[in-house]
Amino acid sequence: MSDCKHPYTPMKQTDYGYVSNEEIKIDKQLDKDLKKRLRKEGAFNLKKKTGEPG
């Protein structure tokens, strides 16, 4: 046995397995950044962008 203790990390069950609270925070931040970037690029606009006049 090792004398080194592993720090207890509470895990949450998700659809794809168990993740730590730290991973959940990181995922939320990444999602926020991605959505912000997509909104800036107009990915959520309902109007279709076309190069044709008219």
C-alpha positions as CSV (number, residue, x, y, z in Angstrom):
1,M,0.0,0.0,0.0
2,S,1.1,3.5,-0.7
3,D,1.2,6.2,2.0
4,C,0.2,8.8,-0.6
5,K,-3.5,9.6,-0.3
6,H,-5.5,10.4,-3.4
7,P,-7.6,13.6,-3.0
8,Y,-11.3,12.7,-3.0
9,T,-13.0,14.1,-6.1
10,P,-16.8,14.0,-6.1
11,M,-18.0,12.6,-9.4
12,K,-21.2,13.3,-11.2
13,Q,-22.8,10.8,-13.5
14,T,-23.6,12.0,-17.0
15,D,-24.9,10.4,-20.1
16,Y,-21.3,9.6,-21.2
17,G,-19.9,8.5,-17.8
18,Y,-18.6,10.1,-14.7
19,V,-17.0,13.5,-14.6
20,S,-15.6,15.7,-11.9
21,N,-17.0,19.1,-10.9
22,E,-13.9,20.7,-12.4
23,E,-14.6,19.1,-15.8
24,I,-18.2,20.3,-15.6
25,K,-17.0,23.9,-15.0
26,I,-14.5,23.6,-17.9
27,D,-17.2,22.2,-20.3
28,K,-19.6,25.0,-19.4
29,Q,-17.0,27.7,-20.0
30,L,-16.1,26.1,-23.4
31,D,-19.7,25.8,-24.4
32,K,-20.2,29.5,-23.5
33,D,-17.1,30.5,-25.5
34,L,-18.2,28.4,-28.5
35,K,-21.8,29.8,-28.5
36,K,-20.4,33.3,-28.2
37,R,-18.1,32.8,-31.2
38,L,-20.9,31.1,-33.3
39,R,-23.3,34.0,-32.5
40,K,-20.6,36.5,-33.6
41,E,-20.2,34.6,-36.9
42,G,-23.9,34.5,-37.5
43,A,-24.4,30.8,-37.1
44,F,-27.7,31.2,-35.3
45,N,-29.3,33.6,-37.8
46,L,-32.4,32.1,-39.4
47,K,-31.9,34.0,-42.6
48,K,-29.9,32.1,-45.1
49,K,-26.8,33.9,-46.4
50,T,-26.5,33.8,-50.1
51,G,-24.1,35.5,-52.4
52,E,-26.8,36.3,-55.0
53,P,-28.5,39.7,-55.0
54,G,-32.2,39.6,-54.8
